[in-house]
């Protein structure tokens, strides 16, 4: 049985051409510390090129419960983030969510 109170999960996606972060990373990564029981994102970050962008995405995702699904978080990214990485952020969030679901399923 899984005992830790929080887990650290990463989701990855390819970055589009022409992004500043592409010169440093080939993929965009969203990382999150998640409450293992309730699936709530306690802290999140990503590999956007600017600190401001990373902090913005962190604030946007904080408080999201993966147990309730990620549709609202995806809508928030699409509505409030206006940059080339929108699709990569959504894909990385979906990947992170998939890893969380796999973890939950293997710990039942």
Residue pairs with C-beta under 8 A, 6 or more apart in sequence:
1 107
2 36
2 103
2 107
4 36
5 35
5 36
5 37
6 33
6 34
6 35
6 36
6 42
7 33
7 34
7 36
7 100
7 103
8 31
8 32
8 33
8 34
9 31
9 32
9 34
9 96
9 99
9 100
9 103
10 29
10 30
10 31
10 32
10 96
10 99
11 29
11 30
11 31
11 91
11 92
11 93
11 94
11 95
11 96
11 97
11 98
11 99
12 27
12 28
12 29
12 92
12 95
13 27
13 28
13 87
13 88
13 89
13 90
13 91
13 92
13 95
14 26
14 27
14 28
14 88
14 91
15 21
15 22
15 25
15 26
15 27
15 28
15 85
15 88
16 22
16 84
16 85
16 87
16 88
18 84
19 49
19 84
19 85
20 49
20 50
21 28
21 47
21 48
21 49
21 85
24 47
24 49
25 47
27 47
27 92
28 46
28 47
28 48
28 85
28 88
28 89
28 92
29 46
29 47
29 92
30 44
30 45
30 46
30 57
30 61
30 89
30 92
30 93
30 96
31 44
31 45
31 46
31 96
32 41
32 42
32 43
32 44
32 45
32 61
32 96
33 41
33 42
33 43
33 44
34 40
34 41
34 42
34 66
34 100
35 42
38 65
38 67
39 65
39 66
39 67
39 68
39 100
39 104
40 63
40 64
40 65
40 66
40 67
41 61
41 62
41 63
41 64
41 65
41 66
42 62
43 58
43 62
44 57
44 58
44 61
44 62
45 54
45 55
45 57
45 58
46 53
46 54
46 57
46 58
46 89
46 92
47 54
48 54
48 57
48 83
48 85
53 83
56 80
56 81
57 77
57 81
57 89
60 73
60 76
60 77
60 80
60 81
61 73
61 93
64 70
64 72
64 73
66 97
66 100
66 101
70 93
70 94
70 97
73 93
74 90
74 93
74 94
77 86
77 89
77 90
77 93
78 86
78 90
81 89
